[in-house]
């Protein structure tokens, strides 16, 4: 069975114009350990934006440029 990350990669392959909206910054609620490593792995695969109005606008601009 594929791992969760493998599913994310398959999704990214099918939909290459994709961004990741994350509810918190890296130093927020998962400074180290499992959640920190998971954050780093996902950030290496996707353009990641912290979920704020400003960053949502940036993410939408990124998606619109990639049309």
Phi and psi in degrees as a GROMACS rama.xvg file:
@    title "Ramachandran Plot"
@    xaxis  label "Phi"
@    yaxis  label "Psi"
@TYPE xy
-66.1622  150.046  UNK-2
-77.167  169.37  UNK-3
-58.9145  -40.811  UNK-4
-65.9676  -36.6478  UNK-5
-63.6876  -38.0158  UNK-6
-64.2787  -41.4871  UNK-7
-60.3269  -41.8276  UNK-8
-65.755  -39.101  UNK-9
-63.2038  -41.6448  UNK-10
-62.5859  -43.0531  UNK-11
-65.4307  -36.0935  UNK-12
-65.9374  -40.2936  UNK-13
-73.6956  -35.7559  UNK-14
-124.742  79.9974  UNK-15
-67.4496  -20.9286  UNK-16
-94.1762  88.6821  UNK-17
-141.534  148.096  UNK-18
-129.995  162.572  UNK-19
-116.381  121.931  UNK-20
-98.3776  119.786  UNK-21
-110.265  136.634  UNK-22
-69.9668  -16.7556  UNK-23
-144.76  155.528  UNK-24
-73.8223  162.94  UNK-25
-54.9506  -45.1079  UNK-26
-77.98  -0.985993  UNK-27
-68.625  -111.106  UNK-28
-86.6947  5.30344  UNK-29
-144.996  75.057  UNK-30
-65.7842  -34.6141  UNK-31
-155.513  -173.063  UNK-32
73.943  -154.076  UNK-33
-54.3401  -50.2547  UNK-34
-67.3104  -35.7485  UNK-35
-64.9966  -44.4578  UNK-36
-64.2021  -42.1367  UNK-37
-61.5978  -45.097  UNK-38
-56.5436  -47.5782  UNK-39
-62.6585  -41.395  UNK-40
-62.9847  -46.0088  UNK-41
-66.5828  -41.3653  UNK-42
-62.3472  -28.6038  UNK-43
-75.3918  -21.3801  UNK-44
-95.6479  -30.5115  UNK-45
-128.812  152.605  UNK-46
-71.8122  113.358  UNK-47
-106.012  136.758  UNK-48
-128.947  134.329  UNK-49
-68.7662  140.484  UNK-50
-76.3769  88.7218  UNK-51
-133.391  164.693  UNK-52
-59.9137  -45.8523  UNK-53
-58.9492  -46.854  UNK-54
-72.8012  -29.597  UNK-55
-63.4959  -41.0873  UNK-56
-62.1549  -42.6735  UNK-57
-62.0588  -44.0265  UNK-58
-63.4974  -42.0339  UNK-59
-65.1571  -39.3173  UNK-60
-62.3516  -42.2585  UNK-61
-59.4993  -44.4666  UNK-62
-66.8375  -38.6024  UNK-63
-69.2535  -34.3362  UNK-64
-66.8078  -33.3161  UNK-65
-82.3252  1.74016  UNK-66
